Amino acid sequence: MSRITPTLDKLKYQGRKALIPYVMSGFPYPDSTPELMHALVAAGSDIIELGVPFSDPMADGPVIQKAGEKAVAFGIGMTQVFAMVRTFREKDASTPVVLMGYANPVECYDLKHGENAFVRDAAAAGVDGMLIVDYPPEECIDFAARLKSHGLDLIFLLAPTSTDARMAQVAAVASGYVYYVSLKGVTGSGALNTDAVKAMLPRIRSHISIPVGVGFGIRDAVTARAISETADAVVIGTKIIQVIEDQPRDKVCEAVSAFVREIRIALDA
């Protein structure tokens, strides 16, 4: 079992909601990620989603896309991402880490290092779960089984356009949590309609028995608090990238800590 389910179970028992920040590996500086992850945890984060840089990120808006392009230019790939997680694990053995990215880097890693090398090396590095945007559930049964055999979860996206049939397909293979994309479009686009999210969550839960996190469009403590009234977890990505993108190297952790701490206080209020 990964660290995800025990973490979410503990929060549920405490009557608290999970805070899940997203950061791009190798951004804003190629050596800043493990330190940034520790700062996120110290500020109250429960699970960390770690972006894997990719040259064609179809679901990412301009802010995260730009961060990924910068990381790619720094030479950050899957091997470097695993190294970052291993470094993080030297001081933190308990916080779950989920890699979020696309099929191409995963499959290229296996082509280079051998069949099933990705799952093996992800588990060895200390990864807890995978969210691969362009892996549909109906094509992931074997992959999900390989992940599960190594103690990793496979996390899926659901959207406002997801049908009941799609939710049932996701329910059959997903573990850890599901990520409800609260907006139509890419990350960071549009204005969040909290009433629409609250109306959608019961429908999702009629199919999905594991926790539901909500992301895309959560940019401040007010919206985070509103979403947490019905969601099990709040996911914040674009705004965190914006907070850190122009910071000097020695101010990155300070800036992200101040922002995340505000969100944590709001969720616990």
N, C-alpha and C positions, 0 to 999 in steps of 0.2 A: 504493500500500500504506500502511496505517496504521502507527503506531508499535508496535502491539500484538504482531504476529508477531515482528519483530526483537527486541523486549524479551524475549519468552518463549523465543525460540530462544537468545539469549545466556545466559539463566538455566539453560536445560537443558544447554548446553555447559559451564557452570560447575558443574553438579551441584547447583544451588540451586532452591528453590521460590519462586514469586511470592507476594508479600504484597499483597493488594488490599483496602484499607479503603474503606468507604462513608461518605460524609457527605452531609447534606442541604444543598442550596444555600440560603444565607441563614439558616442556623441554626448556632449559637444567636444570632448577631447578624447583621443584614443586610449588614454590610460585612466580616465576618470570614472569608468563604470562601476567597478567594485566598491569604491569609496562612496559613490552616489547611491548605490543600493543600500549600503549600511546607513547612510543618512536618512533614506526613506523609511527604513525600519525604525530607527530611533525616533522619527517624527510621528510614528503611529501607523505605518503601513502593515498590512497583514499578509499579503501575497504580492509578489513583484512579477509583472509581465515584462519580459525582456525582448525587445524587438530584434529580429535577425535582419541585417541589412540586405536589400535586394534591389536590383536595378530596375525592376518593373513592378512596383507595388500597387496593384490595381485598386485596392480598397483604401489606400492612404490618401488623405488630403494633402494640400501643398506643404503644410507645416511639417508633418511627419515624413513626407516624401523628401523634402529638402534635408532633413536630419539623416535619413537613410543614404542619400546621395553623398553627403559629407563623410559618413562612416565608410561607405564603399571606397571613396577616394583615399581614406586613411588606410585601406587594405584590410578592413575588418570583414572576416568571413566566419563560417561556422567553427573552424578550428579556434579562432580567436575568441568567439563567444563562449565556447566550452572552457577555455582557459580563464575567462572572466568569472564564470560560475565557480570553477574550482578555487579561485582566489577568494571569492566571497565566502565559500564554505569553510575556509580556514578559520574564520571568526564567527560564522553563523551557521549552525547545523540544523536550525529549526524552521526558518522562514521559507515557505514554498516559493519556488521559482518556476514560472511558466514561460517557455519560449513561444513567441508569436511571430509568424512569418508565412512563407509561401513554399509550395512544393518544390520548386526548382533547387534551392539550396540544399534541401533534405536529400533529394534524389542524386544531385551532383556529389554530395558527400559519400553516399553509398557507392557510386560509380568509381570514386577515387580510392576509397578505403576498404571496399568490400561489402558484400551483401549483409544487410542488417547492422552495419557499422554505426550508423547514426543512432539507432536506439541504444545499442551497447554503450557508446561513448557518452551519450546524453545522460544515461543513468549513472555511469561512472563519475561524471563531472558533478553530479548533485542536482540535476534537473528533475522537476516533479511532474511536469505536464507539457503538452504541446497544443498549440492552437494554430492550425495550418489553414489559412483563409480559403485556399482553392482546393481543398480535399473534401469532396462531398461525402456524406455519411454512407451512402450505398456502396462506395468504392473503398471504404476504410475498415472493413471488418477484420481483415488479416492484420493490417497495420495496428489497429486498436488492440488486437490480441497480443501482438509482439510487445507493444508498449506495456500492457498490463502485466505480461510475464516478467518485465523488468521493474515493476512497481511505478510506472508512469501513467498519468491520465491523458485522455484525448478529449479536448475541449472544442466545442463547436459554437459557431455563431447562429443566432436566429435573428430575424428581421421583422419589421412591421408587415412585410409581404409574405412571410412564411405561412404555408398552408398547414392544416391539421396533419396531412400525410407527411409533410416534411418534418414536423415536430415529432411524429411517431418514429420516423427513421432516425432522427438524432437521438431520441430516447433509447433506442436499441443499442447504440454504441458509445454514447457519451459517458464520461465519468468525471468526477471532481466538481465541476460546475458547468453551466452553459452561459454564454455571453449574449445577452440580448442587445442588439444594435438598435438604439432608440430612434434613429433617423434613417430616412431613405437617402442614400448617397454615401460619400466617402467620409473619413474621419474629419471632424472639425467643421462639418458643413451644417448650415441651417440653425434654427433655434429650437431648443428642446421643449417639447410639449409634455409636461409632467402628467397631465390628466390622461393623455393618450397612453403613456407608459403604464400608468396605474390600471387602466382598463385592459391592457394587454396581458399583464402578469398572471391573472387568474386563468386565462386561456392557456398560457404556456404551462402553468402548473397542473392543468388537467391532463397533460401528456408527460411532463418532465417531473421526476421525483427528486432529482438532485438540486442543489441551490442554484439560484438564478442571479447572475450579476448583470448590471446595466451600464452601458457606456456609450460613447459618441455624443458629444454635446454637453457634457457635464463640465462646467468651467469655474464654478465657485462654490462656496460653502452653502449658499441658499439652495441651489439646484441639487447639490449632493444630498442635503438633508431631506429635501422633498422626495427624491428618488428612493432614499433609504427607508421611507415609510412603508414601501411595498417590496422593494428588492432585498435580496440577501447580501448583495455586495455592490459597491459603487466603483466603477472603473474610470480612471482619468488619464488621458494620454496627451492630446494636443496641447492642452493648457500647460502641462508640465514641461513639454518641449519648449513652449514659448517662454516660460519662466527662466529656463536655463540657457537658451540658445545664444544670448549675447553676453553672458556673464564671463568675467575673467576666470581663469582656472581656479584661483583660490577663493572665489565667491560662489561657485556652483552649488556646493552642498548647503551652504548657509541660505541661499535663495530658495532652494527646493524645500528645505526643512521648514522654513517659515510658511510657505504656501500649504504644504501637506499638513502641518500642525493645525492650521485653521480648519481644514476639512475634517480632521480627526475630532476636533472639539465639537464641530457642528453635528457629526454623526453620533457622538456620545451624549449630546445635550438632552 
